Amino acid sequence: MKKDLAAGITLLCLSAGYAWMTRRIPMSSLSDGVGPQGLPNLLAIALAIVALALIGKSLLALRLAAPVEVKAAEAEEGERAGLPRALAFAGLGIGYMILAPWTGFAVAIALMVMATALFEGAKASPRLVAVAVLVGLGFWLVFVRFLGVEQPVSRLIG
């Protein structure tokens, strides 16, 4: 619960920093009504909402939870598990960045969703594949079709 609170506060700080950095994106004569800051600002707001929800959830859980004693060894083990887990998630992001130019945006997103779900303990199944494909297509529709944000196109397909 305290880790969620710390993560929420960290995400909130990151969203504020990201929002501040989007202010430095220059306007151009080719800018549309939304401008080059539109999507980054929307992402900063979405991250802030997720951070606030995480903070609220963890504060509520801390308030409702009865005091629980944790052995020192268990606490140390939990702290050590944090770094490998964080590195694994960073690896998933790096994998996406490597795959996206080769497989295209939608396929890379679908593969990242599947890899993340499997890493989190989901069982490989046709349902998982279907959800990943739908998420990849959904992200493609939102970013490429609706928002007009160019995304990587597959080098393998052409």
LONUFI-674034 format. One record per residue: residue number from 1; z, x, y of N, C-alpha, C, O in turn. Coordinates in Angstrom, 1 decimal. Layout:
+-----+--------+--------+--------+--------+--------+--------+--------+--------+--------+--------+--------+--------+
:   n :   n_c3 :   n_c1 :   n_c2 :  ca_c3 :  ca_c1 :  ca_c2 :   c_c3 :   c_c1 :   c_c2 :   o_c3 :   o_c1 :   o_c2 :
+-----+--------+--------+--------+--------+--------+--------+--------+--------+--------+--------+--------+--------+
: NUM :      Z :      X :      Y :      Z :      X :      Y :      Z :      X :      Y :      Z :      X :      Y :
...
+-----+--------+--------+--------+--------+--------+--------+--------+--------+--------+--------+--------+--------+
***
This chain:
+-----+--------+--------+--------+--------+--------+--------+--------+--------+--------+--------+--------+--------+
:   n :   n_c3 :   n_c1 :   n_c2 :  ca_c3 :  ca_c1 :  ca_c2 :   c_c3 :   c_c1 :   c_c2 :   o_c3 :   o_c1 :   o_c2 :
+-----+--------+--------+--------+--------+--------+--------+--------+--------+--------+--------+--------+--------+
:   1 :    0.0 :    0.8 :   -1.2 :    0.0 :    0.0 :    0.0 :    0.0 :    0.9 :    1.3 :   -0.7 :    0.6 :    2.2 :
:   2 :    0.8 :    1.9 :    1.2 :    0.8 :    2.8 :    2.4 :   -0.5 :    3.6 :    2.5 :   -0.9 :    3.9 :    3.6 :
:   3 :   -1.1 :    3.9 :    1.4 :   -2.4 :    4.6 :    1.4 :   -3.4 :    3.6 :    2.1 :   -4.3 :    4.1 :    2.8 :
:   4 :   -3.4 :    2.3 :    1.8 :   -4.3 :    1.4 :    2.4 :   -4.1 :    1.3 :    3.9 :   -5.0 :    1.2 :    4.6 :
:   5 :   -2.8 :    1.3 :    4.3 :   -2.5 :    1.3 :    5.7 :   -3.1 :    2.6 :    6.4 :   -3.7 :    2.5 :    7.4 :
:   6 :   -2.9 :    3.7 :    5.8 :   -3.4 :    5.0 :    6.4 :   -4.9 :    4.9 :    6.4 :   -5.5 :    5.4 :    7.4 :
:   7 :   -5.5 :    4.4 :    5.3 :   -7.0 :    4.4 :    5.3 :   -7.5 :    3.4 :    6.3 :   -8.5 :    3.7 :    7.0 :
:   8 :   -6.8 :    2.3 :    6.5 :   -7.2 :    1.3 :    7.6 :   -7.1 :    1.9 :    8.9 :   -8.1 :    1.7 :    9.8 :
:   9 :   -6.1 :    2.6 :    9.2 :   -5.9 :    3.3 :   10.5 :   -7.0 :    4.3 :   10.7 :   -7.6 :    4.5 :   11.8 :
:  10 :   -7.2 :    5.1 :    9.7 :   -8.3 :    6.1 :    9.8 :   -9.6 :    5.5 :   10.0 :  -10.4 :    6.0 :   10.9 :
:  11 :  -10.0 :    4.4 :    9.3 :  -11.2 :    3.8 :    9.5 :  -11.4 :    3.2 :   10.9 :  -12.4 :    3.2 :   11.5 :
:  12 :  -10.3 :    2.7 :   11.4 :  -10.3 :    2.1 :   12.8 :  -10.6 :    3.2 :   13.8 :  -11.3 :    3.0 :   14.7 :
:  13 :   -9.9 :    4.4 :   13.6 :  -10.2 :    5.5 :   14.5 :  -11.7 :    6.0 :   14.3 :  -12.3 :    6.3 :   15.3 :
:  14 :  -12.2 :    6.0 :   13.1 :  -13.6 :    6.4 :   12.9 :  -14.5 :    5.4 :   13.6 :  -15.5 :    5.8 :   14.1 :
:  15 :  -14.2 :    4.1 :   13.5 :  -15.1 :    3.1 :   14.1 :  -15.1 :    3.3 :   15.6 :  -16.1 :    3.1 :   16.2 :
:  16 :  -13.9 :    3.6 :   16.2 :  -13.8 :    3.8 :   17.6 :  -14.6 :    5.0 :   18.0 :  -15.4 :    5.0 :   19.0 :
:  17 :  -14.5 :    6.1 :   17.2 :  -15.3 :    7.3 :   17.5 :  -16.8 :    7.1 :   17.4 :  -17.6 :    7.6 :   18.2 :
:  18 :  -17.2 :    6.3 :   16.4 :  -18.6 :    6.0 :   16.1 :  -19.1 :    5.2 :   17.3 :  -20.2 :    5.4 :   17.7 :
:  19 :  -18.3 :    4.2 :   17.7 :  -18.8 :    3.3 :   18.8 :  -18.9 :    4.2 :   20.1 :  -19.9 :    4.0 :   20.8 :
:  20 :  -18.0 :    5.1 :   20.3 :  -18.1 :    6.0 :   21.5 :  -19.4 :    6.8 :   21.4 :  -20.0 :    7.0 :   22.4 :
:  21 :  -19.6 :    7.4 :   20.2 :  -20.8 :    8.2 :   20.1 :  -22.1 :    7.4 :   20.2 :  -23.1 :    8.0 :   20.7 :
:  22 :  -22.1 :    6.1 :   19.9 :  -23.4 :    5.3 :   20.1 :  -23.7 :    5.2 :   21.6 :  -24.9 :    4.9 :   21.9 :
:  23 :  -22.7 :    5.3 :   22.4 :  -23.0 :    5.2 :   23.9 :  -23.8 :    6.3 :   24.4 :  -24.4 :    6.3 :   25.4 :
:  24 :  -23.9 :    7.4 :   23.6 :  -24.6 :    8.6 :   24.0 :  -26.1 :    8.5 :   23.5 :  -26.9 :    9.4 :   23.9 :
:  25 :  -26.5 :    7.4 :   22.8 :  -27.9 :    7.3 :   22.4 :  -28.7 :    6.9 :   23.6 :  -28.4 :    5.9 :   24.2 :
:  26 :  -29.7 :    7.7 :   23.9 :  -30.4 :    7.4 :   25.2 :  -31.3 :    6.2 :   25.0 :  -31.9 :    5.9 :   24.0 :
:  27 :  -31.5 :    5.4 :   26.1 :  -32.4 :    4.3 :   26.2 :  -33.8 :    4.9 :   26.4 :  -33.9 :    6.0 :   27.0 :
:  28 :  -34.8 :    4.2 :   26.0 :  -36.2 :    4.7 :   26.2 :  -37.0 :    3.5 :   26.7 :  -36.6 :    2.4 :   26.7 :
:  29 :  -38.2 :    3.9 :   27.2 :  -39.1 :    2.8 :   27.8 :  -39.6 :    2.0 :   26.6 :  -40.1 :    0.9 :   26.9 :
:  30 :  -39.5 :    2.4 :   25.4 :  -40.0 :    1.6 :   24.3 :  -38.9 :    0.7 :   23.7 :  -39.2 :    0.0 :   22.7 :
:  31 :  -37.7 :    0.8 :   24.2 :  -36.6 :    0.0 :   23.7 :  -36.8 :   -1.5 :   23.8 :  -37.4 :   -1.9 :   24.8 :
:  32 :  -36.4 :   -2.2 :   22.8 :  -36.6 :   -3.7 :   22.8 :  -35.3 :   -4.3 :   23.5 :  -34.5 :   -3.5 :   24.0 :
:  33 :  -35.1 :   -5.6 :   23.3 :  -34.0 :   -6.2 :   23.9 :  -32.6 :   -5.8 :   23.3 :  -31.6 :   -5.8 :   24.0 :
:  34 :  -32.6 :   -5.4 :   22.1 :  -31.4 :   -5.0 :   21.4 :  -31.1 :   -3.5 :   21.8 :  -30.0 :   -3.2 :   22.0 :
:  35 :  -32.1 :   -2.7 :   21.9 :  -32.0 :   -1.3 :   22.3 :  -31.6 :   -0.5 :   21.1 :  -31.3 :   -1.0 :   20.1 :
:  36 :  -31.6 :    0.8 :   21.3 :  -31.3 :    1.8 :   20.2 :  -29.9 :    1.8 :   19.8 :  -29.5 :    2.3 :   18.8 :
:  37 :  -29.0 :    1.2 :   20.7 :  -27.6 :    1.2 :   20.4 :  -27.2 :   -0.1 :   19.6 :  -26.0 :   -0.2 :   19.1 :
:  38 :  -28.1 :   -1.0 :   19.5 :  -27.7 :   -2.3 :   18.9 :  -27.2 :   -2.2 :   17.5 :  -26.1 :   -2.7 :   17.2 :
:  39 :  -27.9 :   -1.7 :   16.6 :  -27.5 :   -1.6 :   15.2 :  -26.3 :   -0.7 :   15.0 :  -25.4 :   -1.0 :   14.3 :
:  40 :  -26.3 :    0.5 :   15.6 :  -25.0 :    1.3 :   15.5 :  -23.8 :    0.6 :   16.0 :  -22.7 :    0.8 :   15.4 :
:  41 :  -23.9 :   -0.1 :   17.1 :  -22.8 :   -0.9 :   17.6 :  -22.3 :   -1.9 :   16.7 :  -21.1 :   -2.2 :   16.5 :
:  42 :  -23.3 :   -2.6 :   16.0 :  -23.0 :   -3.6 :   15.0 :  -22.3 :   -3.0 :   13.8 :  -21.3 :   -3.6 :   13.3 :
:  43 :  -22.7 :   -1.8 :   13.4 :  -22.0 :   -1.1 :   12.3 :  -20.6 :   -0.7 :   12.7 :  -19.7 :   -0.8 :   11.9 :
:  44 :  -20.4 :   -0.3 :   13.9 :  -19.1 :    0.1 :   14.4 :  -18.1 :   -1.1 :   14.4 :  -17.0 :   -1.0 :   14.0 :
:  45 :  -18.7 :   -2.3 :   14.8 :  -17.9 :   -3.5 :   14.9 :  -17.5 :   -3.9 :   13.4 :  -16.4 :   -4.3 :   13.1 :
:  46 :  -18.5 :   -3.8 :   12.5 :  -18.2 :   -4.2 :   11.1 :  -17.2 :   -3.3 :   10.5 :  -16.3 :   -3.7 :    9.8 :
:  47 :  -17.3 :   -2.0 :   10.8 :  -16.3 :   -1.0 :   10.3 :  -14.9 :   -1.3 :   10.8 :  -13.9 :   -1.3 :   10.1 :
:  48 :  -14.8 :   -1.7 :   12.1 :  -13.5 :   -2.0 :   12.7 :  -13.0 :   -3.3 :   12.1 :  -11.7 :   -3.4 :   11.9 :
:  49 :  -13.8 :   -4.3 :   11.8 :  -13.3 :   -5.5 :   11.2 :  -12.8 :   -5.2 :    9.8 :  -11.7 :   -5.7 :    9.4 :
:  50 :  -13.5 :   -4.4 :    9.0 :  -13.0 :   -4.0 :    7.7 :  -11.7 :   -3.2 :    7.8 :  -10.7 :   -3.5 :    7.0 :
:  51 :  -11.6 :   -2.3 :    8.8 :  -10.3 :   -1.6 :    9.0 :   -9.2 :   -2.5 :    9.3 :   -8.1 :   -2.3 :    8.8 :
:  52 :   -9.4 :   -3.4 :   10.2 :   -8.3 :   -4.3 :   10.6 :   -7.9 :   -5.2 :    9.5 :   -6.7 :   -5.5 :    9.3 :
:  53 :   -8.9 :   -5.7 :    8.7 :   -8.5 :   -6.5 :    7.5 :   -7.7 :   -5.6 :    6.5 :   -6.7 :   -6.1 :    5.9 :
:  54 :   -8.0 :   -4.4 :    6.3 :   -7.3 :   -3.5 :    5.4 :   -5.9 :   -3.3 :    6.0 :   -4.9 :   -3.3 :    5.2 :
:  55 :   -5.8 :   -3.0 :    7.3 :   -4.4 :   -2.8 :    7.9 :   -3.6 :   -4.1 :    7.7 :   -2.4 :   -4.0 :    7.3 :
:  56 :   -4.2 :   -5.3 :    8.0 :   -3.5 :   -6.5 :    7.9 :   -3.0 :   -6.8 :    6.5 :   -1.9 :   -7.2 :    6.2 :
:  57 :   -3.9 :   -6.5 :    5.5 :   -3.6 :   -6.8 :    4.1 :   -2.4 :   -5.8 :    3.7 :   -1.5 :   -6.3 :    3.0 :
:  58 :   -2.5 :   -4.6 :    4.1 :   -1.4 :   -3.6 :    3.6 :   -0.1 :   -3.9 :    4.3 :    0.9 :   -3.8 :    3.7 :
:  59 :   -0.1 :   -4.3 :    5.6 :    1.1 :   -4.7 :    6.3 :    1.7 :   -5.9 :    5.7 :    3.0 :   -6.0 :    5.5 :
:  60 :    0.9 :   -6.9 :    5.3 :    1.4 :   -8.1 :    4.6 :    2.0 :   -7.7 :    3.3 :    3.1 :   -8.2 :    2.9 :
:  61 :    1.3 :   -6.9 :    2.5 :    1.8 :   -6.5 :    1.2 :    3.1 :   -5.7 :    1.3 :    4.0 :   -5.9 :    0.5 :
:  62 :    3.2 :   -4.8 :    2.3 :    4.4 :   -4.0 :    2.5 :    5.6 :   -5.0 :    2.9 :    6.7 :   -4.7 :    2.4 :
:  63 :    5.3 :   -6.0 :    3.6 :    6.4 :   -6.9 :    4.0 :    6.9 :   -7.8 :    2.9 :    8.0 :   -8.1 :    2.7 :
:  64 :    5.9 :   -8.1 :    2.0 :    6.3 :   -9.0 :    0.9 :    6.8 :   -8.3 :   -0.3 :    7.5 :   -8.8 :   -1.2 :
:  65 :    6.5 :   -7.0 :   -0.4 :    6.9 :   -6.2 :   -1.6 :    8.3 :   -5.9 :   -1.6 :    8.9 :   -5.5 :   -0.5 :
:  66 :    8.9 :   -5.9 :   -2.7 :   10.3 :   -5.5 :   -2.9 :   10.3 :   -4.0 :   -2.9 :    9.4 :   -3.4 :   -3.4 :
:  67 :   11.4 :   -3.3 :   -2.5 :   11.4 :   -1.9 :   -2.6 :   11.3 :   -1.4 :   -4.0 :   12.0 :   -1.9 :   -4.9 :
:  68 :   10.4 :   -0.5 :   -4.2 :   10.2 :    0.0 :   -5.6 :   10.4 :    1.5 :   -5.5 :    9.9 :    2.2 :   -4.7 :
:  69 :   11.2 :    2.1 :   -6.5 :   11.4 :    3.5 :   -6.5 :   10.3 :    4.1 :   -7.3 :   10.0 :    3.6 :   -8.4 :
:  70 :    9.8 :    5.2 :   -6.8 :    8.7 :    5.9 :   -7.5 :    9.2 :    7.3 :   -7.8 :    9.8 :    8.0 :   -7.0 :
:  71 :    9.1 :    7.7 :   -9.1 :    9.5 :    9.1 :   -9.4 :    8.7 :   10.1 :   -8.7 :    7.5 :    9.9 :   -8.4 :
:  72 :    9.3 :   11.2 :   -8.4 :    8.6 :   12.3 :   -7.6 :    7.3 :   12.7 :   -8.3 :    6.3 :   13.0 :   -7.7 :
:  73 :    7.4 :   12.9 :   -9.7 :    6.2 :   13.3 :  -10.4 :    5.0 :   12.4 :  -10.3 :    3.9 :   12.8 :  -10.1 :
:  74 :    5.3 :   11.1 :  -10.4 :    4.3 :   10.0 :  -10.2 :    3.7 :   10.1 :   -8.8 :    2.5 :    9.9 :   -8.7 :
:  75 :    4.5 :   10.3 :   -7.8 :    4.0 :   10.3 :   -6.5 :    3.1 :   11.5 :   -6.3 :    2.1 :   11.4 :   -5.6 :
:  76 :    3.5 :   12.7 :   -6.8 :    2.6 :   13.8 :   -6.7 :    1.3 :   13.6 :   -7.4 :    0.2 :   14.0 :   -6.9 :
:  77 :    1.4 :   13.0 :   -8.6 :    0.1 :   12.7 :   -9.3 :   -0.8 :   11.8 :   -8.6 :   -2.0 :   12.1 :   -8.5 :
:  78 :   -0.3 :   10.8 :   -7.9 :   -1.1 :    9.9 :   -7.1 :   -1.7 :   10.6 :   -5.9 :   -2.9 :   10.3 :   -5.6 :
:  79 :   -1.0 :   11.5 :   -5.3 :   -1.5 :   12.3 :   -4.2 :   -2.7 :   13.2 :   -4.6 :   -3.7 :   13.4 :   -3.9 :
:  80 :   -2.5 :   13.8 :   -5.8 :   -3.5 :   14.7 :   -6.3 :   -4.8 :   14.0 :   -6.7 :   -5.9 :   14.5 :   -6.6 :
:  81 :   -4.6 :   12.7 :   -7.2 :   -5.8 :   11.9 :   -7.6 :   -6.6 :   11.5 :   -6.3 :   -7.8 :   11.2 :   -6.5 :
:  82 :   -6.1 :   11.6 :   -5.1 :   -6.8 :   11.2 :   -4.0 :   -8.0 :   12.1 :   -3.6 :   -9.0 :   11.6 :   -3.3 :
:  83 :   -7.8 :   13.4 :   -3.7 :   -8.9 :   14.3 :   -3.4 :  -10.0 :   14.2 :   -4.3 :  -11.2 :   14.2 :   -3.9 :
:  84 :   -9.8 :   14.3 :   -5.6 :  -11.0 :   14.1 :   -6.5 :  -11.7 :   12.8 :   -6.4 :  -12.9 :   12.8 :   -6.4 :
:  85 :  -11.0 :   11.8 :   -6.1 :  -11.6 :   10.5 :   -5.9 :  -12.4 :   10.5 :   -4.6 :  -13.6 :   10.0 :   -4.6 :
:  86 :  -11.9 :   11.0 :   -3.6 :  -12.6 :   11.1 :   -2.3 :  -13.9 :   12.0 :   -2.5 :  -14.9 :   11.6 :   -2.0 :
:  87 :  -13.8 :   13.1 :   -3.2 :  -14.9 :   13.9 :   -3.4 :  -16.0 :   13.2 :   -4.3 :  -17.2 :   13.4 :   -4.1 :
:  88 :  -15.5 :   12.4 :   -5.2 :  -16.5 :   11.7 :   -6.0 :  -17.3 :   10.7 :   -5.2 :  -18.5 :   10.5 :   -5.3 :
:  89 :  -16.6 :   10.0 :   -4.3 :  -17.3 :    9.0 :   -3.4 :  -18.2 :    9.8 :   -2.4 :  -19.3 :    9.3 :   -2.1 :
:  90 :  -17.8 :   10.9 :   -2.0 :  -18.7 :   11.7 :   -1.1 :  -19.9 :   12.2 :   -1.9 :  -21.0 :   12.2 :   -1.4 :
:  91 :  -19.7 :   12.5 :   -3.2 :  -20.8 :   12.8 :   -4.1 :  -21.8 :   11.6 :   -4.3 :  -23.0 :   11.8 :   -4.3 :
:  92 :  -21.3 :   10.4 :   -4.3 :  -22.1 :    9.2 :   -4.4 :  -23.0 :    9.1 :   -3.2 :  -24.2 :    8.8 :   -3.2 :
:  93 :  -22.4 :    9.4 :   -2.0 :  -23.1 :    9.3 :   -0.8 :  -24.2 :   10.4 :   -0.7 :  -25.3 :   10.1 :   -0.2 :
:  94 :  -23.9 :   11.6 :   -1.1 :  -24.8 :   12.7 :   -1.1 :  -25.9 :   12.4 :   -2.1 :  -27.1 :   12.6 :   -1.8 :
:  95 :  -25.6 :   11.8 :   -3.3 :  -26.6 :   11.4 :   -4.2 :  -27.6 :   10.4 :   -3.6 :  -28.8 :   10.5 :   -3.9 :
:  96 :  -27.1 :    9.4 :   -2.9 :  -27.9 :    8.5 :   -2.2 :  -28.9 :    9.2 :   -1.2 :  -30.1 :    8.9 :   -1.2 :
:  97 :  -28.4 :   10.1 :   -0.5 :  -29.2 :   10.8 :    0.5 :  -30.3 :   11.6 :   -0.2 :  -31.4 :   11.8 :    0.4 :
:  98 :  -30.0 :   12.2 :   -1.3 :  -31.0 :   12.9 :   -2.1 :  -32.0 :   12.0 :   -2.7 :  -33.2 :   12.3 :   -2.7 :
:  99 :  -31.6 :   10.9 :   -3.3 :  -32.5 :   10.0 :   -4.0 :  -33.3 :    9.1 :   -3.0 :  -34.5 :    8.8 :   -3.4 :
: 100 :  -32.8 :    8.7 :   -1.9 :  -33.5 :    7.7 :   -1.0 :  -34.9 :    8.2 :   -0.7 :  -35.8 :    7.3 :   -0.8 :
: 101 :  -35.2 :    9.4 :   -0.3 :  -36.6 :    9.7 :    0.1 :  -37.5 :    9.7 :   -1.2 :  -38.7 :    9.5 :   -1.0 :
: 102 :  -36.9 :    9.9 :   -2.3 :  -37.8 :    9.9 :   -3.5 :  -38.0 :    8.6 :   -4.2 :  -39.1 :    8.2 :   -4.6 :
: 103 :  -36.9 :    7.8 :   -4.2 :  -37.0 :    6.5 :   -4.9 :  -37.2 :    5.3 :   -3.9 :  -37.6 :    4.2 :   -4.3 :
: 104 :  -37.0 :    5.5 :   -2.6 :  -37.1 :    4.5 :   -1.6 :  -35.7 :    3.9 :   -1.4 :  -34.8 :    4.0 :   -2.2 :
: 105 :  -35.5 :    3.2 :   -0.3 :  -34.3 :    2.6 :    0.2 :  -33.7 :    1.7 :   -0.8 :  -32.5 :    1.8 :   -1.2 :
: 106 :  -34.4 :    0.6 :   -1.2 :  -33.8 :   -0.4 :   -2.1 :  -33.4 :    0.1 :   -3.4 :  -32.3 :   -0.3 :   -3.9 :
: 107 :  -34.2 :    1.0 :   -4.0 :  -33.8 :    1.5 :   -5.3 :  -32.6 :    2.5 :   -5.2 :  -31.7 :    2.4 :   -6.1 :
: 108 :  -32.6 :    3.3 :   -4.2 :  -31.4 :    4.2 :   -4.0 :  -30.1 :    3.4 :   -3.8 :  -29.1 :    3.7 :   -4.3 :
: 109 :  -30.2 :    2.3 :   -3.0 :  -29.0 :    1.4 :   -2.8 :  -28.6 :    0.8 :   -4.1 :  -27.4 :    0.8 :   -4.4 :
: 110 :  -29.6 :    0.3 :   -4.9 :  -29.2 :   -0.3 :   -6.2 :  -28.6 :    0.7 :   -7.1 :  -27.6 :    0.4 :   -7.8 :
: 111 :  -29.1 :    1.9 :   -7.2 :  -28.5 :    3.0 :   -8.0 :  -27.1 :    3.4 :   -7.5 :  -26.2 :    3.6 :   -8.3 :
: 112 :  -26.9 :    3.4 :   -6.2 :  -25.6 :    3.7 :   -5.7 :  -24.6 :    2.6 :   -6.0 :  -23.4 :    2.9 :   -6.3 :
: 113 :  -25.0 :    1.4 :   -5.9 :  -24.1 :    0.3 :   -6.2 :  -23.7 :    0.3 :   -7.7 :  -22.5 :    0.2 :   -8.1 :
: 114 :  -24.7 :    0.6 :   -8.6 :  -24.4 :    0.7 :  -10.0 :  -23.4 :    1.9 :  -10.3 :  -22.5 :    1.8 :  -11.0 :
: 115 :  -23.7 :    3.1 :   -9.7 :  -22.9 :    4.2 :   -9.9 :  -21.5 :    4.0 :   -9.4 :  -20.5 :    4.4 :  -10.1 :
: 116 :  -21.3 :    3.4 :   -8.3 :  -20.0 :    3.1 :   -7.7 :  -19.3 :    2.1 :   -8.6 :  -18.1 :    2.3 :   -8.9 :
: 117 :  -19.9 :    1.1 :   -9.1 :  -19.3 :    0.1 :  -10.0 :  -18.8 :    0.8 :  -11.3 :  -17.7 :    0.6 :  -11.7 :
: 118 :  -19.7 :    1.6 :  -11.8 :  -19.3 :    2.3 :  -13.1 :  -18.2 :    3.3 :  -12.8 :  -17.3 :    3.4 :  -13.7 :
: 119 :  -18.2 :    4.0 :  -11.7 :  -17.1 :    4.9 :  -11.4 :  -15.8 :    4.1 :  -11.2 :  -14.7 :    4.7 :  -11.6 :
: 120 :  -15.8 :    2.9 :  -10.7 :  -14.6 :    2.1 :  -10.5 :  -14.2 :    1.4 :  -11.8 :  -13.2 :    0.7 :  -11.8 :
: 121 :  -14.9 :    1.6 :  -12.9 :  -14.5 :    1.1 :  -14.2 :  -15.2 :   -0.1 :  -14.7 :  -14.9 :   -0.7 :  -15.7 :
: 122 :  -16.3 :   -0.6 :  -14.0 :  -17.0 :   -1.7 :  -14.5 :  -17.8 :   -1.3 :  -15.7 :  -18.1 :   -0.1 :  -15.9 :
: 123 :  -18.0 :   -2.3 :  -16.6 :  -18.8 :   -2.0 :  -17.8 :  -20.3 :   -2.2 :  -17.5 :  -20.7 :   -3.1 :  -16.8 :
: 124 :  -21.1 :   -1.3 :  -18.1 :  -22.5 :   -1.4 :  -17.9 :  -23.0 :   -2.7 :  -18.6 :  -22.6 :   -2.9 :  -19.8 :
: 125 :  -23.8 :   -3.5 :  -17.9 :  -24.2 :   -4.7 :  -18.4 :  -25.4 :   -5.2 :  -17.6 :  -25.7 :   -4.7 :  -16.6 :
: 126 :  -26.2 :   -6.1 :  -18.2 :  -27.3 :   -6.7 :  -17.5 :  -26.9 :   -7.3 :  -16.2 :  -27.6 :   -7.3 :  -15.2 :
: 127 :  -25.7 :   -7.9 :  -16.1 :  -25.2 :   -8.5 :  -14.9 :  -25.0 :   -7.5 :  -13.8 :  -25.3 :   -7.7 :  -12.6 :
: 128 :  -24.5 :   -6.3 :  -14.2 :  -24.3 :   -5.2 :  -13.2 :  -25.6 :   -4.8 :  -12.6 :  -25.8 :   -4.6 :  -11.4 :
: 129 :  -26.6 :   -4.6 :  -13.5 :  -28.0 :   -4.3 :  -13.1 :  -28.5 :   -5.3 :  -12.1 :  -29.1 :   -5.0 :  -11.1 :
: 130 :  -28.4 :   -6.6 :  -12.5 :  -28.9 :   -7.7 :  -11.6 :  -28.2 :   -7.7 :  -10.3 :  -28.9 :   -7.8 :   -9.3 :
: 131 :  -26.9 :   -7.5 :  -10.2 :  -26.2 :   -7.5 :   -9.0 :  -26.7 :   -6.3 :   -8.1 :  -26.9 :   -6.4 :   -6.9 :
: 132 :  -26.8 :   -5.1 :   -8.7 :  -27.3 :   -3.9 :   -8.0 :  -28.7 :   -4.1 :   -7.4 :  -28.9 :   -3.8 :   -6.3 :
: 133 :  -29.5 :   -4.7 :   -8.2 :  -30.9 :   -5.0 :   -7.8 :  -30.9 :   -6.0 :   -6.6 :  -31.6 :   -5.8 :   -5.6 :
: 134 :  -30.1 :   -7.0 :   -6.7 :  -30.0 :   -8.0 :   -5.6 :  -29.4 :   -7.4 :   -4.4 :  -29.9 :   -7.7 :   -3.3 :
: 135 :  -28.4 :   -6.5 :   -4.5 :  -27.9 :   -5.9 :   -3.3 :  -28.9 :   -5.0 :   -2.7 :  -29.1 :   -5.0 :   -1.5 :
: 136 :  -29.6 :   -4.2 :   -3.5 :  -30.7 :   -3.3 :   -3.0 :  -31.8 :   -4.1 :   -2.2 :  -32.2 :   -3.7 :   -1.1 :
: 137 :  -32.2 :   -5.2 :   -2.8 :  -33.2 :   -6.1 :   -2.2 :  -32.6 :   -6.7 :   -0.9 :  -33.3 :   -6.9 :    0.1 :
: 138 :  -31.4 :   -7.1 :   -1.0 :  -30.7 :   -7.8 :    0.2 :  -30.6 :   -6.8 :    1.3 :  -31.0 :   -7.2 :    2.5 :
: 139 :  -30.2 :   -5.6 :    1.1 :  -30.1 :   -4.6 :    2.1 :  -31.5 :   -4.3 :    2.7 :  -31.7 :   -4.1 :    3.9 :
: 140 :  -32.5 :   -4.2 :    1.8 :  -33.9 :   -4.0 :    2.3 :  -34.3 :   -5.1 :    3.2 :  -34.9 :   -4.8 :    4.2 :
: 141 :  -34.1 :   -6.3 :    2.8 :  -34.5 :   -7.5 :    3.6 :  -33.8 :   -7.4 :    5.0 :  -34.5 :   -7.6 :    6.0 :
: 142 :  -32.5 :   -7.2 :    5.0 :  -31.8 :   -7.2 :    6.3 :  -32.3 :   -6.1 :    7.2 :  -32.6 :   -6.3 :    8.3 :
: 143 :  -32.3 :   -4.8 :    6.7 :  -32.6 :   -3.7 :    7.5 :  -34.1 :   -3.6 :    7.8 :  -34.5 :   -3.4 :    9.0 :
: 144 :  -34.9 :   -3.7 :    6.8 :  -36.4 :   -3.4 :    7.0 :  -37.1 :   -4.6 :    7.5 :  -37.8 :   -4.5 :    8.5 :
: 145 :  -36.9 :   -5.8 :    6.9 :  -37.6 :   -7.0 :    7.3 :  -37.0 :   -7.7 :    8.6 :  -37.7 :   -7.9 :    9.5 :
: 146 :  -35.7 :   -7.9 :    8.6 :  -35.1 :   -8.7 :    9.7 :  -34.8 :   -7.9 :   10.9 :  -35.1 :   -8.3 :   12.0 :
: 147 :  -34.3 :   -6.7 :   10.7 :  -33.9 :   -5.8 :   11.9 :  -35.0 :   -4.8 :   12.2 :  -34.9 :   -4.3 :   13.3 :
: 148 :  -36.0 :   -4.6 :   11.4 :  -37.1 :   -3.7 :   11.7 :  -36.6 :   -2.3 :   11.7 :  -37.3 :   -1.5 :   12.4 :
: 149 :  -35.6 :   -1.9 :   11.0 :  -35.1 :   -0.5 :   11.0 :  -35.8 :    0.2 :    9.8 :  -35.7 :   -0.2 :    8.7 :
: 150 :  -36.6 :    1.3 :   10.2 :  -37.3 :    2.0 :    9.2 :  -36.3 :    2.7 :    8.2 :  -35.3 :    3.3 :    8.6 :
: 151 :  -36.6 :    2.6 :    6.9 :  -35.8 :    3.2 :    5.9 :  -36.7 :    4.0 :    5.0 :  -37.9 :    3.9 :    5.1 :
: 152 :  -36.1 :    4.9 :    4.2 :  -37.0 :    5.8 :    3.4 :  -37.9 :    5.0 :    2.4 :  -37.4 :    4.0 :    1.8 :
: 153 :  -39.1 :    5.4 :    2.3 :  -40.1 :    4.9 :    1.4 :  -40.2 :    5.9 :    0.3 :  -40.2 :    7.1 :    0.5 :
: 154 :  -40.5 :    5.4 :   -0.9 :  -40.6 :    6.2 :   -2.1 :  -41.7 :    7.2 :   -2.0 :  -42.8 :    6.9 :   -1.7 :
: 155 :  -41.4 :    8.5 :   -2.2 :  -42.4 :    9.5 :   -2.3 :  -43.1 :    9.5 :   -3.7 :  -44.2 :   10.0 :   -3.9 :
: 156 :  -42.4 :    8.9 :   -4.7 :  -42.9 :    8.9 :   -6.1 :  -43.9 :    7.9 :   -6.2 :  -44.9 :    8.1 :   -7.0 :
: 157 :  -43.8 :    6.7 :   -5.6 :  -44.7 :    5.6 :   -5.7 :  -45.9 :    5.8 :   -4.8 :  -47.0 :    5.4 :   -5.2 :
: 158 :  -45.7 :    6.3 :   -3.7 :  -46.8 :    6.6 :   -2.8 :  -46.6 :    6.2 :   -1.4 :  -47.4 :    6.3 :   -0.6 :
+-----+--------+--------+--------+--------+--------+--------+--------+--------+--------+--------+--------+--------+
***
